[in-house]
Amino acid sequence: MKLNFRYGFFIDVIVSIILLLIIFPIKFYVLFLDSSRATYFLVVVSSIFFVNKFQLYSRGDFYVFASFLFLFLYSVFVITINGAVDLTFIRISFEFLLKYFIALFFLAYFLNGWLGYKFDRLVKVLLFAFFIQATFIYLMLIFPSFQSFIFDYIRAGGLGVEIEGAWRLRKVGLTGWAAYDMAVNMVLPLFILPLISIKKRWFFTLYIYFLGAAFISGRTAFLAIPIIYFISVFIYLKYSYTPKSVRNVLLILPFCCFVVFSVVAFLLPVLKVDGLDILIEWILELFVNFIDGDIGTSSTNKLFTMFFVPEVLTFLFGDGYYVTSEGGYYMGTDVGYLRLILFFGVVGVLSFMACFSLFFIRLTKKLKFYACGPGTELYVFSFFIFLLIVNVKGSIFIDAIPSLSALFLIYNFLIVSKGMLDESLTRGR
């Protein structure tokens, strides 16, 4: 029994590292592609031998796939009629299909069909993959020498920031870049932790750990707190039986926020580490400004300057450009919804949002039968609401691919689990 436990733990660690490489695009110097693209291409190639497993898809799941296929074809159509030469969004929408519906499907089949993973175990190895990323964020922030060591092997993904010396604060984590999208990725564990039953002390520890990493990555993480708490109160009031995980959130989340802010305000200033003073000022800017009667920050004020109303034809059908020829924001705006409108118009935006709406609805319905208690599946749908709000700031549905990859892995895993169960029941008759 002891050997079995150790063997299972060893397998979980290996799987978590593999998931880390697949979910997060780590740019190793020795690889031409980032780890995410390299690994899921390998999965796609190996999946040739199991192509018949697509029959596990139900009709509703094919509708989700068809909506993303339509998005890809519509992107091609928009670029063609506009005579545009920017193929960025075609690549993005094609990778949606390749990664979300092929690579992650066969990875889910491998985990469930070959390794015998169950839902709780999958969520735990996913959480451990995010735990590894959070650990590197902490280590690279506190130990500049360790950060320099890591950059001997990976390329930083960001361009730096204007404040002198602050570049180091952004280049943390194994992707080499932590901004608003990494903040969104690091709060995802807070939304999926309530799906499984774990001891309260571990729940508390992990909540603090992920919350701190999310705040370091970006202040966008602040928006997740009221959403998580609101959905927890809603579940508590709606259902006669309140799952333990929901009660944990209601009790622990406020205290976790207090602990994290106490560490930022009182413990970090004690550490004599390059750039931490800038980080503290940056994290607390919103609260300092609020006390002074201003509810904005420098980043939100800059974002408001990027809003404009495009011409009627552009608004309806787009220009077919997502980035400029130099790789910058088309028409100089980073506003998420506006960037999508500029590319394929309001018609395309509605199609784009329909794809993810259908996905989150299907995932939420599937989780009803696997999550640890009634209503806990709503945490995943509330993450979708969080994304819709954050998309005002930037194209989060494109930038936060790690968190969406994790959710699509869960989605495909549930498809495979139910499909294989139905097959076994059919054979048993």
C-alpha positions as CSV (number, residue, x, y, z in Angstrom):
1,M,0.0,0.0,0.0
2,K,2.9,2.4,0.8
3,L,4.5,1.6,-2.5
4,N,1.2,2.3,-4.3
5,F,0.9,5.6,-2.6
6,R,4.4,6.6,-3.5
7,Y,4.0,5.5,-7.1
8,G,0.7,7.4,-7.4
9,F,2.3,10.5,-6.0
10,F,5.2,10.2,-8.4
11,I,2.8,9.9,-11.3
12,D,0.9,12.9,-10.1
13,V,4.0,15.0,-9.9
14,I,5.1,14.0,-13.5
15,V,1.6,14.7,-14.8
16,S,1.5,18.1,-13.1
17,I,4.8,19.1,-14.7
18,I,3.5,17.9,-18.1
19,L,0.3,20.0,-17.6
20,L,2.5,23.0,-16.6
21,L,4.4,22.7,-19.9
22,I,1.2,22.3,-21.9
23,I,-0.9,25.0,-20.2
24,F,1.8,27.7,-19.8
25,P,3.7,28.8,-22.9
26,I,7.3,28.6,-21.5
27,K,9.9,29.8,-24.0
28,F,13.0,27.7,-23.6
29,Y,16.0,28.8,-25.6
30,V,16.6,25.3,-26.8
31,L,13.1,25.0,-28.4
32,F,11.9,26.7,-31.5
33,L,8.4,26.7,-30.2
34,D,7.2,27.5,-26.7
35,S,6.5,24.5,-24.5
36,S,2.7,24.8,-25.0
37,R,2.8,24.6,-28.8
38,A,5.6,22.0,-28.8
39,T,3.8,19.6,-26.5
40,Y,0.3,19.9,-28.0
41,F,1.7,19.3,-31.4
42,L,3.2,16.0,-30.1
43,V,-0.2,15.1,-28.6
44,V,-1.9,15.8,-31.9
45,V,0.5,13.6,-33.8
46,S,0.0,10.8,-31.4
47,S,-3.7,11.2,-31.5
48,I,-3.8,9.9,-35.1
49,F,-3.9,6.4,-33.6
50,F,-7.0,7.2,-31.5
51,V,-9.1,9.3,-33.9
52,N,-12.1,7.0,-33.5
53,K,-12.4,8.3,-29.9
54,F,-14.1,11.4,-31.1
55,Q,-17.3,9.4,-31.1
56,L,-17.3,10.1,-27.3
57,Y,-18.5,13.6,-28.2
58,S,-22.2,14.1,-27.7
59,R,-24.3,16.3,-30.0
60,G,-24.1,19.3,-27.6
61,D,-20.3,18.9,-27.5
62,F,-20.1,19.0,-31.3
63,Y,-22.1,22.2,-31.2
64,V,-19.3,23.7,-29.1
65,F,-16.7,22.5,-31.5
66,A,-18.8,23.8,-34.5
67,S,-19.1,27.2,-33.0
68,F,-15.3,27.5,-32.8
69,L,-14.9,26.1,-36.3
70,F,-17.3,28.8,-37.5
71,L,-15.2,31.4,-35.7
72,F,-12.2,30.3,-37.6
73,L,-14.0,30.3,-41.0
74,Y,-15.5,33.7,-40.3
75,S,-12.0,35.1,-39.4
76,V,-10.8,33.9,-42.8
77,F,-13.8,35.4,-44.5
78,V,-13.3,38.8,-42.8
79,I,-9.6,39.0,-43.8
80,T,-10.5,38.0,-47.3
81,I,-13.2,40.6,-48.0
82,N,-11.1,43.3,-46.4
83,G,-7.9,42.3,-48.3
84,A,-6.0,42.3,-45.1
85,V,-2.6,40.8,-44.6
86,D,-2.7,40.3,-40.9
87,L,-3.2,36.5,-40.2
88,T,-2.8,36.8,-36.5
89,F,-6.4,36.0,-35.6
90,I,-6.6,33.2,-38.1
91,R,-3.7,31.6,-36.3
92,I,-5.3,32.2,-32.9
93,S,-8.7,30.8,-33.9
94,F,-7.0,27.8,-35.6
95,E,-5.0,27.1,-32.4
96,F,-8.2,27.2,-30.5
97,L,-9.4,24.2,-32.5
98,L,-6.1,22.5,-32.4
99,K,-5.4,22.8,-28.7
100,Y,-8.9,23.0,-27.0
101,F,-10.6,20.3,-29.0
102,I,-7.9,17.9,-30.3
103,A,-4.7,18.1,-28.1
104,L,-6.6,18.5,-24.8
105,F,-9.2,15.9,-25.8
106,F,-6.5,13.2,-26.3
107,L,-4.7,14.3,-23.2
108,A,-7.9,13.9,-21.3
109,Y,-8.3,10.4,-22.9
110,F,-4.8,9.5,-21.8
111,L,-5.4,10.6,-18.2
112,N,-8.8,8.9,-17.8
113,G,-8.5,5.9,-20.2
114,W,-4.9,5.0,-19.6
115,L,-3.9,6.3,-16.1
116,G,-7.4,5.9,-14.6
117,Y,-7.6,9.5,-13.3
118,K,-10.9,10.5,-11.7
119,F,-12.3,14.1,-11.6
120,D,-10.9,15.0,-8.1
121,R,-7.5,13.7,-9.0
122,L,-7.4,15.7,-12.2
123,V,-8.3,18.9,-10.4
124,K,-5.6,18.3,-7.9
125,V,-2.8,17.8,-10.4
126,L,-4.1,20.9,-12.3
127,L,-3.9,22.9,-9.0
128,F,-0.4,21.6,-8.4
129,A,0.7,22.8,-11.9
130,F,-0.6,26.3,-11.0
131,F,1.1,25.9,-7.6
132,I,4.5,25.4,-9.4
133,Q,3.9,28.5,-11.4
134,A,3.0,30.5,-8.3
135,T,6.2,29.2,-6.6
136,F,8.4,30.5,-9.4
137,I,6.6,33.9,-9.2
138,Y,7.5,34.2,-5.6
139,L,11.1,32.9,-5.9
140,M,11.9,35.1,-8.9
141,L,10.5,38.1,-7.2
142,I,12.3,37.7,-3.8
143,F,15.6,36.3,-5.2
144,P,16.9,38.4,-8.2
145,S,19.8,36.0,-8.6
146,F,17.4,33.1,-9.0
147,Q,15.5,35.1,-11.6
148,S,18.7,35.7,-13.6
149,F,19.5,32.0,-13.4
150,I,16.1,31.1,-14.8
151,F,16.6,33.6,-17.7
152,D,19.6,31.7,-18.7
153,Y,17.2,29.0,-19.9
154,I,14.0,30.8,-20.8
155,R,13.1,34.0,-22.7
156,A,11.2,36.7,-21.0
157,G,7.8,37.3,-22.7
158,G,7.4,41.0,-21.9
159,L,8.7,44.3,-23.2
160,G,9.4,45.9,-19.8
161,V,7.7,48.9,-18.3
162,E,8.5,52.6,-18.2
163,I,9.4,52.8,-14.5
164,E,13.1,52.3,-14.2
165,G,13.9,49.0,-12.5
166,A,10.3,47.9,-12.5
167,W,10.9,45.5,-15.5
168,R,12.0,42.9,-13.0
169,L,8.6,42.9,-11.3
170,R,6.9,41.9,-14.5
171,K,9.4,39.2,-15.6
172,V,8.5,36.7,-12.9
173,G,7.0,33.2,-13.4
174,L,8.0,30.5,-15.8
175,T,6.5,32.4,-18.8
176,G,8.9,35.2,-18.1
177,W,6.1,37.8,-18.0
178,A,3.4,38.5,-15.4
179,A,0.7,41.1,-16.2
180,Y,-3.1,41.3,-16.1
181,D,-3.4,38.0,-18.0
182,M,-1.2,36.1,-15.5
183,A,-3.3,37.6,-12.7
184,V,-6.4,36.0,-14.3
185,N,-4.6,32.7,-14.7
186,M,-3.5,32.7,-11.1
187,V,-7.0,33.4,-9.7
188,L,-8.5,30.5,-11.7
189,P,-7.5,28.1,-8.8
190,L,-9.6,30.1,-6.5
191,F,-12.6,29.3,-8.7
192,I,-11.9,25.6,-9.1
193,L,-10.8,24.8,-5.5
194,P,-14.4,24.7,-4.3
195,L,-15.1,21.9,-6.8
196,I,-13.3,19.3,-4.7
197,S,-13.3,18.4,-1.0
198,I,-10.0,19.1,0.8
199,K,-9.2,19.7,4.4
200,K,-9.8,23.3,5.6
201,R,-6.1,24.0,6.5
202,W,-5.1,23.0,2.9
203,F,-7.9,25.1,1.5
204,F,-6.8,28.1,3.6
205,T,-3.1,27.6,2.7
206,L,-3.7,27.3,-1.1
207,Y,-6.1,30.3,-1.1
208,I,-3.5,32.5,0.4
209,Y,-0.8,31.1,-1.8
210,F,-2.7,31.6,-5.1
211,L,-4.1,35.0,-4.0
212,G,-0.7,36.4,-3.3
213,A,0.7,35.2,-6.6
214,A,-2.3,36.7,-8.4
215,F,-1.9,40.1,-6.7
216,I,1.8,40.1,-7.6
217,S,1.0,39.4,-11.2
218,G,-1.7,42.1,-11.6
219,R,-4.3,44.2,-9.8
220,T,-6.9,42.7,-12.1
221,A,-7.0,39.9,-9.5
222,F,-8.9,42.3,-7.2
223,L,-12.0,42.0,-9.3
224,A,-12.2,38.3,-8.7
225,I,-12.7,38.7,-4.9
226,P,-16.2,40.2,-4.9
227,I,-17.3,37.8,-7.7
228,I,-16.2,34.7,-5.8
229,Y,-17.7,35.9,-2.6
230,F,-21.0,36.9,-4.2
231,I,-21.4,33.5,-5.9
232,S,-20.6,31.8,-2.5
233,V,-23.4,33.8,-0.8
234,F,-25.7,33.0,-3.7
235,I,-25.1,29.3,-3.3
236,Y,-25.4,29.5,0.5
237,L,-28.8,31.2,0.2
238,K,-30.2,29.1,-2.8
239,Y,-29.4,25.6,-1.7
240,S,-30.7,24.0,1.5
241,Y,-27.5,22.0,1.8
242,T,-24.3,24.1,1.6
243,P,-21.2,22.2,0.6
244,K,-18.2,22.4,2.9
245,S,-16.1,24.0,0.2
246,V,-18.6,26.9,-0.1
247,R,-18.6,27.4,3.7
248,N,-14.8,27.4,3.5
249,V,-14.8,30.3,0.9
250,L,-17.3,32.3,3.0
251,L,-15.2,31.9,6.1
252,I,-11.7,32.0,4.7
253,L,-11.7,34.4,1.8
254,P,-12.0,37.6,3.9
255,F,-9.2,36.4,6.2
256,C,-7.0,35.5,3.3
257,C,-7.4,39.0,1.8
258,F,-6.4,40.4,5.2
259,V,-3.4,38.2,5.5
260,V,-2.2,39.0,1.9
261,F,-2.6,42.7,2.3
262,S,-0.9,42.6,5.7
263,V,2.1,40.9,4.1
264,V,2.2,43.5,1.4
265,A,1.9,46.4,3.7
266,F,4.1,45.3,6.6
267,L,6.3,42.3,5.7
268,L,7.5,43.1,2.2
269,P,8.9,46.5,3.2
270,V,11.2,44.7,5.7
271,L,12.8,42.7,2.8
272,K,15.6,44.6,1.2
273,V,15.0,43.4,-2.3
274,D,15.3,45.4,-5.5
275,G,12.0,46.7,-6.8
276,L,9.8,45.6,-3.9
277,D,9.1,49.2,-2.9
278,I,7.7,49.8,-6.4
279,L,5.6,46.6,-6.2
280,I,4.1,47.7,-2.8
281,E,3.2,51.1,-4.1
282,W,1.7,49.6,-7.3
283,I,-0.4,47.1,-5.4
284,L,-1.7,49.6,-2.9
285,E,-2.3,52.4,-5.5
286,L,-6.0,51.7,-5.8
287,F,-6.6,51.9,-2.0
288,V,-4.4,55.0,-1.6
289,N,-6.2,56.7,-4.4
290,F,-9.6,55.7,-3.0
291,I,-8.6,57.3,0.3
292,D,-7.7,60.4,-1.6
293,G,-11.1,60.4,-3.3
294,D,-10.1,58.8,-6.6
295,I,-11.3,55.4,-7.6
296,G,-9.0,54.9,-10.6
297,T,-5.4,53.9,-11.1
298,S,-2.8,55.0,-13.7
299,S,-3.5,51.9,-15.8
300,T,-7.3,52.4,-15.8
301,N,-6.9,56.1,-16.6
302,K,-4.6,55.2,-19.6
303,L,-7.2,52.6,-20.7
304,F,-9.9,55.2,-20.9
305,T,-7.9,57.2,-23.4
306,M,-7.9,54.2,-25.8
307,F,-11.7,54.2,-26.1
308,F,-13.2,55.6,-29.4
309,V,-16.1,54.8,-31.7
310,P,-15.0,53.3,-35.0
311,E,-16.7,54.1,-38.3
312,V,-20.0,52.4,-39.1
313,L,-18.7,49.8,-41.5
314,T,-15.8,49.0,-39.3
315,F,-18.1,48.7,-36.3
316,L,-20.4,46.3,-38.1
317,F,-17.9,44.1,-40.1
318,G,-14.4,45.1,-39.0
319,D,-11.2,45.9,-40.9
320,G,-9.6,42.4,-40.7
321,Y,-6.6,43.6,-38.6
322,Y,-5.9,42.5,-35.1
323,V,-2.3,43.8,-34.9
324,T,-0.2,46.2,-37.0
325,S,2.6,45.1,-39.3
326,E,5.0,46.1,-36.5
327,G,3.2,43.9,-34.0
328,G,1.5,46.7,-32.1
329,Y,-2.2,47.3,-31.2
330,Y,-4.2,48.0,-34.3
331,M,-5.4,51.7,-34.1
332,G,-3.4,52.0,-30.9
333,T,-6.1,50.5,-28.6
334,D,-5.7,47.7,-26.0
335,V,-9.4,47.7,-25.1
336,G,-10.5,44.0,-25.4
337,Y,-14.0,44.4,-27.0
338,L,-12.8,47.3,-29.2
339,R,-9.9,45.2,-30.6
340,L,-12.3,42.4,-31.5
341,I,-14.7,44.9,-33.2
342,L,-11.8,46.4,-35.2
343,F,-11.0,43.0,-36.4
344,F,-14.3,41.5,-37.4
345,G,-17.0,43.9,-36.3
346,V,-19.9,43.5,-33.9
347,V,-21.1,40.4,-35.8
348,G,-17.8,38.7,-35.2
349,V,-17.8,39.8,-31.5
350,L,-21.2,38.2,-31.0
351,S,-20.0,35.0,-32.6
352,F,-16.8,35.1,-30.5
353,M,-18.8,35.5,-27.3
354,A,-21.3,32.9,-28.3
355,C,-18.5,30.3,-28.6
356,F,-17.3,30.8,-25.1
357,S,-20.8,31.2,-23.7
358,L,-21.8,27.9,-25.1
359,F,-18.6,26.3,-23.8
360,F,-19.1,27.6,-20.2
361,I,-22.7,26.6,-20.2
362,R,-21.9,23.1,-21.3
363,L,-19.0,22.8,-18.8
364,T,-21.2,24.1,-15.9
365,K,-23.9,21.5,-16.7
366,K,-21.4,18.7,-16.8
367,L,-19.9,19.7,-13.5
368,K,-23.2,19.3,-11.8
369,F,-22.5,15.5,-11.7
370,Y,-18.9,15.7,-10.7
371,A,-18.4,18.7,-8.4
372,C,-18.4,18.1,-4.6
373,G,-21.8,19.6,-3.8
374,P,-24.9,21.4,-5.2
375,G,-24.2,24.8,-6.7
376,T,-20.4,24.5,-6.7
377,E,-20.3,24.2,-10.5
378,L,-21.4,27.9,-10.5
379,Y,-17.9,28.9,-9.5
380,V,-16.8,28.0,-13.0
381,F,-19.5,30.0,-14.7
382,S,-18.7,33.0,-12.4
383,F,-15.2,32.8,-13.8
384,F,-16.7,33.4,-17.2
385,I,-18.4,36.5,-15.8
386,F,-15.1,37.6,-14.5
387,L,-13.5,37.2,-17.9
388,L,-16.3,39.2,-19.5
389,I,-15.6,42.1,-17.2
390,V,-11.8,41.8,-17.6
391,N,-12.1,41.7,-21.4
392,V,-12.8,45.5,-21.2
393,K,-9.2,45.9,-20.1
394,G,-7.7,43.6,-22.8
395,S,-8.3,40.6,-25.0
396,I,-8.4,38.3,-22.1
397,F,-10.0,35.4,-23.9
398,I,-6.9,35.4,-26.1
399,D,-4.3,36.4,-23.6
400,A,-5.4,34.1,-20.7
401,I,-5.0,30.9,-22.7
402,P,-3.5,29.0,-19.7
403,S,-6.6,29.3,-17.6
404,L,-8.9,28.5,-20.5
405,S,-6.7,25.5,-21.4
406,A,-7.1,24.2,-17.9
407,L,-10.9,24.5,-18.1
408,F,-11.0,22.9,-21.6
409,L,-9.0,20.0,-20.2
410,I,-11.6,19.5,-17.5
411,Y,-14.3,19.8,-20.1
412,N,-12.7,17.2,-22.3
413,F,-12.0,15.0,-19.3
414,L,-15.7,15.0,-18.4
415,I,-16.6,14.1,-22.0
416,V,-14.2,11.2,-22.0
417,S,-15.3,10.0,-18.5
418,K,-19.0,9.9,-19.4
419,G,-18.3,8.5,-22.9
420,M,-16.2,5.6,-21.6
421,L,-18.7,4.9,-18.8
422,D,-21.5,4.7,-21.3
423,E,-19.4,2.3,-23.5
424,S,-18.7,0.0,-20.5
425,L,-22.3,-0.1,-19.6
426,T,-23.2,-0.9,-23.2
427,R,-20.7,-3.8,-23.3
428,G,-22.0,-5.1,-20.0
429,R,-25.5,-5.6,-21.3
